[in-house]
Amino acid sequence: MKSKYFEFSNSFEYAYMGLFSFFRYTIFNVRIMLEEENEIEIKCPNCSPADETWHEVLKPGQSPVAKCMDCGHTHSYRIPRVKMKTVKIIVSNMEDSVVMQTLLPEEERFFIDDEFVVEDINSGDVVPIMITVLECGDKRKPSAAVKDIDTIWGRAIDEITVKVAIQQREITDPAEIKVPGDFKFVVGQNVKVDGKDYPIVSIKVRGGSFRSKEGDFVLAKKVKRVYAKKPIYGRRGRY
């Protein structure tokens, strides 16, 4: 027969574990939001000299320093002033076409068959497309910088690439997954990466806002980044 002390002790331990999990989850979400504000996409001289990758900003200011989240290399960097240009986008979907306008960095280069998400500056509509034509003046080119592009023609596509950050304590593993544009990412549910499930704790929305309340959802085409965590296993199992 169990004593009242044993029952009380056992109940207290379960309550403590639940409270600990709650605070750990809350702190985790707060840390994620703070970290997102201290992250930047820049080129890494060690592992990615040609393409931008996610970095953690270690030292902001006039002489900033960042750490690559892919290889861990720490280096200084410069943030160039980015000029933006309004570009006309013609999106075809079967027999229908819609004209949109979006802001793009002038120095960014696009290629035929590139995939990217168009966000209309007038309506706020978001559509993933595959580029079919790059119109530069009276010429059509296989590739061009935004500053030379007058119109981008594209075909609406079903799947888009979504960036996922899988975190465990101080370690972040970046990943990318392909999902339908209308796929729902739900806070509290799992996201599958390389065949493994990771619980979603926060979602960064295009435009800068966060969704971190359990049950909140965002369509894939409106997601900037999904934050998930690696399960931590304790004496009584996962929590």
C-alpha positions in Angstrom: 0.0 0.0 0.0 1.4 3.4 -1.1 1.9 6.0 1.6 0.4 9.5 1.3 4.0 10.8 1.4 4.9 8.6 -1.6 1.8 9.8 -3.5 2.5 13.4 -2.7 6.2 13.0 -3.7 5.3 11.4 -6.9 2.7 14.0 -7.8 5.1 16.8 -6.9 7.7 15.3 -9.2 5.3 15.1 -12.1 4.2 18.7 -11.5 7.8 19.8 -11.4 8.6 18.0 -14.7 5.5 19.6 -16.3 6.5 23.1 -15.0 10.1 22.6 -16.1 8.9 21.6 -19.6 6.6 24.6 -19.8 9.3 27.1 -18.9 11.9 25.4 -21.1 9.5 25.6 -24.0 8.7 29.3 -23.4 12.4 30.2 -23.0 13.1 28.3 -26.2 10.5 30.3 -28.1 11.8 33.6 -26.7 15.4 32.7 -27.6 14.3 31.8 -31.1 12.7 35.2 -31.7 15.8 36.9 -30.4 18.1 34.8 -32.5 16.1 35.4 -35.6 16.8 39.1 -35.2 20.5 38.3 -34.9 20.7 36.1 -38.0 21.7 37.1 -41.5 22.2 35.4 -44.9 25.7 36.1 -46.2 28.4 34.2 -48.1 30.7 32.0 -46.0 34.4 32.2 -47.2 34.9 28.7 -45.8 32.0 26.6 -47.1 29.9 28.7 -49.3 31.9 31.5 -51.1 29.4 31.7 -54.0 26.0 31.3 -52.3 24.6 33.0 -49.2 23.9 30.8 -46.1 22.5 31.5 -42.7 24.9 33.1 -40.1 24.5 34.0 -36.4 25.6 37.6 -35.8 28.1 37.5 -32.9 29.1 41.1 -33.1 26.9 43.8 -34.8 28.0 47.4 -35.5 30.7 48.9 -37.7 32.9 45.8 -37.7 30.4 43.0 -37.6 31.4 39.3 -37.0 29.2 36.3 -37.7 29.4 32.5 -37.4 28.2 30.3 -40.2 25.4 28.0 -39.2 26.5 25.3 -41.7 30.2 24.9 -40.9 30.7 27.0 -37.7 33.3 29.2 -39.3 33.6 32.7 -37.7 34.4 35.7 -39.9 33.9 39.4 -40.4 31.5 40.6 -43.1 30.2 43.7 -44.8 26.6 44.5 -45.5 26.3 46.3 -48.9 23.6 48.8 -49.4 20.9 47.0 -51.4 19.0 48.9 -54.1 15.5 47.6 -54.7 13.6 47.6 -58.0 9.9 47.1 -58.7 9.5 44.4 -61.3 6.4 43.3 -63.2 5.6 39.6 -62.9 3.2 37.9 -65.2 2.1 34.6 -63.7 0.3 32.0 -65.8 -1.8 29.3 -64.3 -3.2 27.0 -67.0 -5.1 29.3 -69.3 -5.3 32.3 -66.9 -2.7 34.9 -66.3 -2.3 37.6 -63.6 -0.1 40.6 -63.4 1.8 41.3 -60.2 4.5 43.6 -59.0 7.2 42.8 -56.5 10.3 44.4 -55.0 13.6 42.6 -55.8 17.3 43.5 -55.1 18.8 45.1 -58.2 21.9 42.9 -58.1 20.1 39.6 -57.7 20.4 37.4 -60.8 17.7 35.1 -62.1 17.8 32.2 -64.6 15.2 30.5 -66.7 13.7 27.6 -64.6 14.5 29.3 -61.3 11.9 28.9 -58.7 11.0 31.7 -56.3 8.0 33.1 -54.3 6.4 36.3 -55.7 4.8 38.6 -53.1 2.6 41.2 -54.8 3.2 44.7 -53.3 -0.3 45.8 -54.0 -2.6 42.9 -53.0 -0.2 41.0 -50.7 -0.9 37.8 -52.6 1.9 35.2 -52.5 2.5 32.8 -55.4 5.3 30.4 -56.0 6.5 30.4 -59.7 9.0 28.9 -62.1 10.5 31.5 -64.4 9.8 30.9 -68.1 10.9 34.2 -69.7 13.2 37.1 -68.6 12.3 40.1 -70.6 15.0 42.8 -70.9 13.8 45.6 -73.1 13.0 44.0 -76.5 15.1 41.0 -75.8 14.6 37.7 -73.9 17.6 36.4 -72.0 18.5 33.1 -70.4 19.7 34.9 -67.3 19.8 38.6 -66.1 20.3 40.8 -63.1 17.1 42.4 -61.7 18.4 45.9 -62.7 18.2 44.8 -66.4 14.8 43.0 -66.2 11.6 44.7 -67.2 9.2 41.8 -66.9 9.5 38.2 -65.5 7.1 35.7 -66.9 6.5 32.6 -64.8 4.3 29.5 -64.4 2.6 28.9 -61.1 3.9 25.8 -59.4 2.5 23.6 -56.7 5.7 22.9 -54.6 8.1 25.4 -52.9 11.2 25.1 -50.8 10.9 26.0 -47.2 13.8 26.6 -44.8 13.8 24.8 -41.5 16.1 25.4 -38.5 16.3 22.4 -36.1 17.7 23.5 -32.8 19.0 21.7 -29.7 20.5 23.9 -27.1 23.2 26.0 -28.8 23.4 24.0 -32.0 21.3 24.8 -35.1 21.0 22.4 -38.0 19.7 24.2 -41.2 17.6 22.2 -43.6 15.3 22.6 -46.6 12.2 20.7 -47.5 9.8 20.8 -50.5 6.1 21.0 -49.8 3.0 22.2 -51.7 2.4 26.0 -51.4 -0.8 25.5 -49.5 0.7 23.0 -47.0 0.0 24.1 -43.4 2.8 24.3 -40.9 1.3 24.1 -37.4 3.0 25.1 -34.2 3.0 22.1 -31.9 2.9 19.5 -34.7 5.8 17.8 -36.3 7.7 18.7 -39.5 9.4 15.8 -41.3 13.0 16.3 -42.3 15.1 13.5 -43.8 12.5 11.0 -42.6 12.6 12.2 -39.0 9.9 14.1 -37.1 10.7 17.4 -35.2 8.1 19.4 -33.2 7.5 22.9 -34.6 8.0 25.6 -31.9 7.8 28.8 -34.0 7.2 30.0 -37.5 8.7 33.2 -39.1 6.2 34.7 -41.5 7.2 36.7 -44.6 7.0 40.3 -43.5 8.7 39.7 -40.1 6.0 38.5 -37.7 6.1 35.2 -35.7 3.6 32.5 -34.9 4.5 30.7 -31.7 1.2 29.8 -30.0 0.4 26.1 -30.1 -2.2 25.5 -32.9 -1.1 28.6 -34.9 -0.6 27.7 -38.6 1.0 29.4 -41.7 0.7 28.3 -45.3 4.1 27.2 -46.8 4.0 29.9 -49.4 3.9 32.6 -46.7 6.6 31.0 -44.5 10.1 32.6 -44.3 11.4 30.0 -41.9 10.2 27.1 -39.6 11.8 26.6 -36.3 11.8 23.1 -34.8 13.6 21.3 -32.0 15.3 18.0 -31.4 13.5 16.1 -28.7 15.3 16.0 -25.3 15.1 12.7 -23.5 15.0 12.7 -19.8 14.7 10.0 -17.1 11.0 9.6 -17.7 11.2 9.8 -21.5 10.9 12.6 -24.0 9.7 16.1 -23.0 
